[in-house]
Amino acid sequence: MNPKIEKLEKEIEKTKTRIAEMQAKLHKLEEQKTELENTDYVAVARSFKLTPQQLADFLKSQQAAPSETVLPQEKEDVHEA
């Protein structure tokens, strides 16, 4: 076989291997980022001291009417006033 072709084939394989390694690294980095984001979301949710049901209700209400930003805990305070 032509030596130039063989050289190109080796370079192609080497490049494919590097791409695969970089894709694996990218996947790991994306997983780490997602985990950190999830940790942040949990910390924020806990800071409002909502029960899991209150949090779920709040998130559902935001999907239905995103313009309302009052948390369930704040609604109770408003009704009590």
N, C-alpha and C positions, 0 to 999 in steps of 0.2 A: 504494500500500500504506500501511497505517497506520504513521505515524512511530514509534509506540511499539514495534511489531513489528520494524521495521527496526533500531531502537536495540538491542532485545533480541538480534536475530540477530547484530549486530556484537559485542555483549558475549559472546555464546556462542562465536563464532569466536575472539575474543581469548582467552577462557578456555581453549578447546581448544588453542590454540597454546602458551599458558603451561604447560599440563599436559604437552604433548608435550616441551617444552623441559626441564621438571623431571624427567620420566621418563628422558630422555637423560642428564641430569646424575646422577640416581640410579644409572643403569646404570654410568656411568663411575666413580662413587665405589665401587660394589660391586666392580667389577673391580680398582680400586686396593687395596681392602681384601683381596681374595682374593690378590693378588700379594704383599702384605706378609705375610699369613699363610703363604703358601707359602714365602717367604724364611725366615720364622721356623722352619718345620718342617724345612727343609733344614739350617739352622744347628744345630738340636737333633740331628738325625740324624747330622750330621757330628761333633758333639761326642762321640758314643759310639764313633767310629772303627770303624764296622761296614762291611763290604763291602755292596754293593747286594744280594747274595744273602742275607746274614745279616739285613739290614733287612727284606727281603721275607718271609723265614721267620718273623722275630719278629712282624711285623704279621699274618701268617696265623695264627700261634699265638694271638695276642690275640683274633682273631675267633672262634676255636674255643673257647678257654678264657680269658675275660677276667680271671679271678681270678689267673692266674699273671702276675707282673710282672718276672720275671727275664729280663734281656737275654741273647742268645746269648753275648756276650763274658763275662758273669758266670757263665753255666753252665759254660763251659770252666774258669774259675778254681775253681769249686766241685768239679768232677771231678778237678782236679789236686791238691787239698788232701788 
